[in-house]
Amino acid sequence: MTLPILNSIISWFLKKRKHQVELFLKYPVEVQNEQLLKLLEAAAKTSYGKKYHFKKLNTYQDFQSQVPLMNYEALSPYIEEQRNTGKSVLWDNKIKWYAKSSGTTNAKSKFIPVSEDAIKQCHFKGGKDMLTLFYNNNEDAKLFTGKNLRLGGSSAVYENNESYFGDLSAIIIENLPLWADMSSAPKQEVALMSEWEAKMDAIIKETVDENITSLAGVPSWMLVLLEKVLKHTGKDNILEVWPNLEVYFHGGVNFSPYKEQYKKLIPSDTFKYYETYNASEGFFAIQDQNNSDELLLMLDYGIFYEFIPMDQYNSVNSKAIPLSEVEINKNYALVITTNAGLWRYIIGDTIKFTSTFPHRIKITGRTKHFINAFGEELIIENADEALKIACKETNSTIKEYTVAPVFMDVKTKGSHEWLIEFEEHPTCLKTFTTSLDNALKQINSDYEAKRYKDMTLTSPVVSIADKNLFHSWLKSKNKLGGQHKVPRLYNDRTFIDEIKQFTLVESFNSPV
């Protein structure tokens, strides 16, 4: 079978799924309620289901009143019992796979259950829907005439007590259907290599002569790989290496700070960028329109969603609301109940709805990743947008950044320190700092109020980091690649002071 014929056949199968997507677009609340009842029925005989009387729960109101909100710390004893005994503690079917994650704020490992149901009905379904939505918006796409370059985690899968753990991407690669594995590069043994820098070299060696038609991976690490590809080949841009490249499927971090760098590496007006929102806990949302920054919340993946308004957030003591009660442009903590046995689980991400028919969202940050040391309520979405404006106004681009408060004392008022690694430096750091400060005032009224006449907050301190400073810090933590990300905002100086020890070039505090 020729590749063009294979491409036509696969694209036809993918497009058939669009009719099912249209069903939950039309009946979102009904589809979600159906998901909840199926989950309760499936887990009724588990230890957790018996404890909270799942058989008697027939409505969302029953579920909300009887089953508690949980974070990882609260749910971990059940996960550990299930992992160590193999019993049906949280989910009816024996769970073989666990996604190991240390997160970005906690060195302690988390083991997130990944059931066979979650792999097939959520993660694989999300991957297929990503392609479905892309093909429906781009009828002339020819992705399957070549291969997808996948850049996953840096951890292989390990066995313990008859269960297996590793990065989610490693688990997915281990379970990929034959057609998906055949259309991907690099091959499994390279994709699952643990040593990140050796893995990069192996990927380049294997793929530079392949017909790569799409890319998939976290923006920060994919950028490192693409720059290494150009250095290896001596080419001026990526399209000279892979001329049939059509799309980059990305997720994991906000793409906005990286977009200008990608445009230089891939100089094409027709090249597409498609964002996905997936994590160890599930596959949640997919960009469903070309040239959009909104994500369609996928409602039929065996996940029931709830939302905690962030202005009322109090961790597991909060009150969550269902999909039917959400409002546009309000910040929510995401709560999920899944077909891997996560029950009313606060995942730690925050989102806002940009529309409710259909339900499209934007990721705004993390419940723990914000700065509110002085009442300014700065979230990651604010920081990314302000940096985008400052970079545009000063013809600069950034590679990585982190922000932390500078706490007030007897002699000085408070401020924020921005530690930034620039790809292209601004010609004037004072201008950049002023632009950043003004953008934050426009975006965030709480920040603007605290900055008024320097009464609470003085102007930000922008510190320029050495090239590869953040890479060196992550390497020292054995956190290169895949799921590992630099903490963007933190409400104390834990990370910024540690990172700065690796060297610092220049710092500037701009009076406005």
C-alpha positions in Angstrom: 0.0 0.0 0.0 1.4 3.4 -1.0 1.7 6.2 1.6 -0.8 8.5 -0.1 -3.4 5.8 -0.1 -2.6 5.0 3.6 -2.9 8.7 4.4 -6.4 8.8 2.7 -7.6 5.7 4.6 -6.5 6.8 8.0 -7.8 10.4 7.5 -11.2 9.0 6.5 -11.4 6.9 9.7 -10.3 9.9 11.8 -13.0 12.1 10.3 -15.8 9.7 11.2 -15.1 10.5 14.9 -16.2 14.1 14.4 -19.9 13.0 14.6 -19.4 11.8 18.1 -17.6 15.0 19.1 -20.6 16.9 17.8 -22.8 14.9 20.1 -21.1 16.2 23.3 -21.0 19.7 21.8 -24.7 19.6 21.5 -25.5 17.9 24.9 -22.5 18.7 27.2 -24.3 18.5 30.6 -26.1 15.3 29.6 -22.9 13.6 28.4 -21.1 14.6 31.6 -23.8 13.3 33.8 -23.7 10.0 31.9 -20.0 9.8 32.4 -20.4 10.2 36.1 -23.0 7.5 36.5 -20.9 5.1 34.4 -17.9 5.8 36.7 -19.9 5.2 39.9 -21.3 2.0 38.5 -17.9 0.7 37.4 -16.3 1.3 40.8 -19.2 0.4 43.1 -17.6 -2.8 44.3 -14.1 -1.3 45.0 -13.0 -0.5 48.5 -13.5 3.2 47.9 -16.9 2.7 46.3 -18.1 0.7 49.2 -16.8 3.3 51.7 -18.7 6.1 50.0 -21.7 4.0 49.0 -21.4 4.5 45.3 -24.4 2.2 44.6 -26.7 4.7 46.3 -25.4 7.8 44.4 -27.8 8.5 41.6 -27.3 12.3 41.0 -24.5 14.8 41.0 -25.9 16.3 44.2 -25.6 12.9 45.9 -22.0 12.6 44.6 -21.1 16.1 45.7 -22.5 15.7 49.2 -21.1 12.1 49.9 -17.7 11.9 48.3 -15.0 14.3 49.6 -12.6 16.4 47.5 -9.1 15.0 47.5 -5.6 16.1 46.7 -2.7 13.7 46.1 -1.6 13.7 49.8 -5.1 12.6 50.8 -5.5 10.0 48.0 -2.0 8.6 48.2 -2.7 5.9 50.9 -5.4 4.4 48.7 -3.1 4.5 45.7 -0.2 2.9 47.6 -2.5 0.1 48.9 -3.7 -0.5 45.4 -0.2 -0.4 43.9 1.3 -2.7 46.6 -1.6 -5.3 46.9 -3.1 -5.3 43.4 -6.5 -5.1 44.9 -9.5 -3.1 43.5 -9.1 -0.2 45.9 -10.0 2.8 43.6 -10.9 1.2 40.3 -12.6 -2.1 39.4 -10.0 -3.4 37.0 -6.5 -4.2 38.2 -4.2 -1.3 37.4 -0.9 -2.3 36.0 0.5 1.1 35.1 1.5 4.1 37.2 2.8 7.4 35.9 5.6 8.6 38.2 5.8 12.3 38.6 7.8 14.6 40.9 5.9 17.7 39.7 7.7 21.0 39.9 7.2 22.0 43.5 7.7 18.8 45.4 10.6 16.4 45.3 8.5 13.5 46.5 7.4 11.1 43.8 3.8 10.8 42.9 2.4 7.6 41.4 -0.7 8.4 39.3 -2.8 5.3 38.4 -3.2 4.8 34.6 -5.8 2.1 34.0 -6.3 0.2 30.8 -9.6 2.1 30.5 -7.7 5.4 30.8 -5.1 4.4 28.3 -7.7 3.4 25.6 -10.7 5.6 26.3 -8.8 8.7 27.4 -5.1 9.0 26.4 -5.3 7.1 23.0 -8.7 8.6 22.3 -7.2 12.1 22.9 -4.4 11.4 20.6 -6.7 10.2 17.8 -9.0 13.2 18.4 -6.0 15.6 18.1 -5.5 14.2 14.6 -9.3 14.2 13.9 -9.7 17.8 14.7 -6.6 18.7 12.7 -7.7 16.8 9.6 -11.2 18.3 9.8 -9.7 21.8 9.7 -7.0 20.9 7.1 -8.5 18.6 4.5 -5.3 18.5 2.4 -3.2 17.3 5.3 -0.7 14.6 4.5 0.7 13.7 7.9 0.6 10.0 7.3 2.8 10.2 4.2 5.6 10.7 6.6 6.3 10.3 10.4 5.6 12.2 13.6 8.7 13.1 15.6 7.8 12.5 19.2 9.8 13.9 22.0 8.6 12.2 25.2 9.8 11.8 28.8 13.3 10.8 29.8 12.3 7.8 32.0 11.9 4.2 30.9 9.3 2.0 32.6 10.3 0.0 35.7 8.6 -2.9 37.4 7.7 -3.0 41.1 5.3 -5.4 42.8 3.8 -6.6 39.5 3.0 -3.0 38.6 5.0 -0.7 36.2 5.9 2.9 36.6 7.6 5.6 34.5 6.8 8.9 32.7 3.3 8.9 31.2 4.9 9.3 27.7 6.9 6.1 28.3 3.7 4.3 29.3 1.9 5.5 26.2 4.8 4.5 23.9 4.9 1.0 25.6 1.2 0.6 24.8 0.9 2.3 21.3 -1.1 0.4 18.7 1.0 -0.8 15.8 -0.3 1.8 13.3 0.7 4.7 15.6 4.1 3.3 16.4 4.9 2.7 12.8 4.0 6.3 11.9 6.2 7.7 14.7 10.0 8.4 15.1 12.3 7.7 16.8 11.9 4.0 17.4 10.9 2.7 20.8 14.3 2.0 22.2 15.5 5.5 21.4 12.2 7.2 22.5 12.5 5.5 25.9 16.2 6.2 26.6 16.7 7.6 30.1 19.8 9.7 29.6 18.4 12.9 28.1 21.4 14.3 26.3 22.4 11.0 24.7 18.8 10.6 23.8 18.7 13.9 21.9 21.8 12.9 19.9 20.2 9.5 19.1 16.9 11.1 18.0 18.8 13.5 15.6 20.8 10.7 14.1 17.7 8.6 13.4 15.4 11.3 12.1 17.3 13.9 10.1 17.0 11.7 6.9 13.3 10.7 7.6 10.3 12.4 6.1 9.0 14.1 9.2 5.6 15.7 8.7 4.7 16.6 12.3 6.2 17.3 15.7 4.9 16.5 19.2 6.3 17.4 22.5 6.8 20.1 25.2 7.9 23.5 23.6 10.9 24.1 25.8 12.5 20.7 25.1 11.4 20.6 21.5 13.1 23.9 21.0 16.4 22.5 22.3 16.1 19.5 19.9 15.4 21.6 16.9 18.3 23.9 17.6 20.5 20.9 17.9 19.1 19.6 14.6 20.2 22.8 12.8 23.6 22.7 14.4 24.1 19.1 13.3 22.9 19.6 9.7 24.3 23.1 9.2 20.9 24.2 7.7 19.4 27.6 8.2 15.9 26.5 9.3 14.0 23.3 10.0 12.1 23.3 6.7 15.4 22.8 4.9 15.7 19.6 7.0 12.1 18.4 6.8 10.4 20.2 3.9 7.0 18.4 4.4 6.6 19.5 8.0 2.9 20.6 8.5 2.1 20.9 12.2 3.6 21.0 15.7 1.3 19.4 18.4 2.4 21.0 21.7 1.4 21.1 25.4 2.8 21.1 28.9 3.7 24.8 29.2 2.3 28.0 27.8 3.4 28.3 24.2 3.3 32.1 24.0 6.9 32.8 25.3 8.3 30.4 22.6 6.2 31.3 19.6 8.6 33.8 18.0 11.5 31.5 18.3 9.5 28.7 16.5 8.5 31.1 13.7 12.2 31.8 13.1 13.1 28.1 13.1 10.1 27.2 10.9 9.6 30.2 8.6 6.2 29.3 7.0 2.9 31.1 7.0 1.0 27.8 6.4 2.7 25.8 9.2 0.2 25.0 12.0 0.5 24.9 15.8 -2.0 22.8 17.7 -2.1 22.8 21.5 -3.3 19.9 23.7 -3.9 19.7 27.4 -3.0 16.3 28.8 -1.3 15.1 31.9 -0.6 11.9 33.8 -4.1 12.2 35.2 -5.8 12.3 31.9 -6.3 13.9 28.4 -8.5 16.9 28.9 -8.7 19.4 26.0 -7.6 20.0 22.4 -7.3 23.0 20.2 -10.1 22.5 17.7 -9.6 25.5 15.4 -6.7 26.7 13.3 -4.8 29.7 14.7 -6.5 29.7 18.0 -5.4 29.8 21.6 -8.5 28.2 23.0 -8.9 24.5 23.8 -12.1 22.4 23.5 -12.9 20.5 26.7 -13.3 16.9 25.7 -16.4 15.5 27.6 -16.6 11.8 26.7 -13.2 10.4 27.8 -14.4 8.7 31.0 -13.7 11.9 33.0 -16.2 13.9 35.0 -15.3 17.5 35.6 -15.9 19.9 38.5 -14.6 23.4 39.1 -13.6 25.4 42.2 -13.8 29.2 41.8 -10.3 30.4 42.7 -11.7 33.4 44.7 -13.2 30.7 47.1 -10.4 28.2 46.9 -9.4 26.4 50.1 -7.9 23.1 48.8 -10.0 20.0 49.9 -12.3 22.2 52.0 -13.6 24.1 49.0 -17.0 23.8 47.3 -16.9 22.6 43.7 -19.5 23.2 41.0 -20.4 21.1 37.9 -20.0 22.1 34.2 -23.6 23.5 34.1 -22.7 26.3 36.5 -19.4 27.6 35.1 -19.0 31.2 33.9 -16.9 32.8 31.2 -13.6 34.4 32.2 -13.6 33.2 35.8 -10.6 31.4 37.2 -11.3 27.9 38.4 -9.2 25.1 40.0 -9.9 21.9 38.0 -11.3 18.8 39.7 -11.5 15.4 38.0 -13.1 12.1 38.6 -11.6 9.5 36.2 -11.7 6.0 34.8 -8.4 5.4 36.6 -9.9 5.8 40.0 -9.1 9.4 40.8 -12.2 10.6 42.7 -13.0 14.3 43.0 -9.2 14.9 42.6 -7.9 18.4 42.6 -5.3 18.2 39.9 -3.6 21.5 40.7 -4.2 23.3 37.4 -6.3 26.4 37.0 -8.4 27.2 33.9 -10.9 29.7 32.6 -13.7 29.3 30.1 -13.6 31.4 27.0 -17.0 30.1 25.9 -19.7 27.7 27.2 -21.3 26.6 23.9 -19.0 24.9 23.1 -17.0 24.6 26.3 -13.6 26.1 25.4 -10.9 26.9 27.9 -7.5 28.4 28.5 -5.0 27.1 31.0 -4.2 30.0 33.4 -1.7 28.4 35.8 -1.4 26.2 38.9 -3.1 26.4 42.3 0.3 26.6 43.9 2.0 28.6 41.2 1.0 32.2 41.8 2.4 35.2 43.7 0.1 36.9 46.2 2.7 38.1 48.7 1.3 41.6 48.7 -2.3 41.0 47.6 -1.4 41.3 43.9 -2.8 37.9 42.8 -0.4 37.4 39.9 -1.0 34.2 37.9 1.0 32.6 35.2 -1.4 33.8 32.5 -0.7 37.4 33.5 3.1 36.8 33.5 3.1 35.2 30.1 1.0 37.9 28.5 3.0 40.7 30.0 6.3 39.1 28.8 4.8 38.8 25.3 4.0 42.5 25.3 7.4 43.5 26.7 9.2 41.3 24.2 7.3 42.7 21.3 7.9 46.3 22.4 11.7 45.7 22.8 12.3 43.2 19.9 13.5 40.5 22.3 12.6 36.9 22.9 12.9 34.8 26.0 13.9 31.2 26.6 13.0 30.6 30.2 11.9 32.6 33.3 10.9 32.4 36.9 9.4 35.0 39.2 9.4 35.4 43.0 8.6 38.1 45.5 11.2 40.3 47.1 9.8 40.7 50.6 9.7 44.0 52.3 11.7 44.8 55.4 12.2 47.8 57.6 14.2 49.7 54.9 12.6 48.6 51.6 9.2 47.9 50.1 8.3 44.7 48.3 8.7 43.9 44.7 8.9 41.0 42.2 12.2 39.6 40.9 12.0 38.2 37.3 14.9 35.9 36.5 14.9 35.7 32.7 17.1 33.8 30.2 16.8 35.7 26.9 17.2 34.2 23.5 17.5 37.7 22.0 18.3 40.4 24.5 16.5 43.7 24.6 18.8 46.6 23.6 17.8 48.4 26.8 17.0 46.5 30.0 15.4 49.5 31.6 12.9 49.8 28.7 12.1 46.1 28.9 11.5 46.4 32.7 9.3 49.4 32.3 7.3 47.8 29.5 6.8 44.6 31.6 5.7 46.7 34.6 3.2 48.7 32.5 1.8 45.5 30.9 1.2 43.9 34.3 -0.7 47.0 35.4 -2.9 46.9 32.3 -3.6 43.1 32.7 -4.0 42.8 36.5 -5.9 45.5 38.4 -4.7 44.1 41.8 -1.1 44.4 40.7 -1.9 48.0 39.5 -3.4 48.9 42.8 -0.4 47.6 44.8 2.0 49.5 42.4 0.1 52.8 42.8 2.7 55.4 43.8 5.0 52.6 45.0 2.9 52.4 48.1 3.1 48.6 48.5 5.1 47.3 45.5 8.0 49.0 43.8 8.9 48.4 40.2 10.0 44.9 39.3 13.6 43.7 39.4 14.7 42.0 36.1 17.7 39.8 36.4 19.3 38.4 33.3 20.4 34.8 33.5 23.4 33.2 31.9 22.7 31.1 28.7 21.5 27.7 29.7 21.2 28.6 33.4 17.9 26.9 33.8 19.1 23.9 31.8 22.0 23.5 34.2 19.7 23.8 37.2 17.3 21.1 35.9 20.3 18.9 35.1 21.6 19.2 38.6 18.2 18.0 39.8 18.2 15.1 37.3 15.1 16.7 35.7 16.1 17.1 32.1 13.4 16.6 29.5 9.9 15.4 29.1 7.5 16.4 32.0 10.1 18.5 33.9 9.4 22.2 33.8 10.9 25.4 35.4 8.5 26.7 38.1 7.2 30.0 36.6 5.8 31.7 39.7 6.3 30.9 43.3 5.0 32.6 46.4 8.4 32.4 48.2 12.1 32.5 47.1 12.7 28.7 47.3 13.5 28.2 43.6 14.8 31.6 42.4 17.5 31.8 45.1 18.6 28.2 44.3 18.7 28.8 40.6 20.6 32.0 40.9 23.5 30.2 42.6 24.4 28.7 39.2 25.5 32.2 38.0 23.8 35.5 37.1 24.8 38.0 34.5 23.0 41.3 35.2 20.2 42.7 37.3 18.2 45.9 36.9 15.5 47.7 38.9 13.7 50.2 36.8 12.1 53.2 38.5 9.0 54.3 36.6 
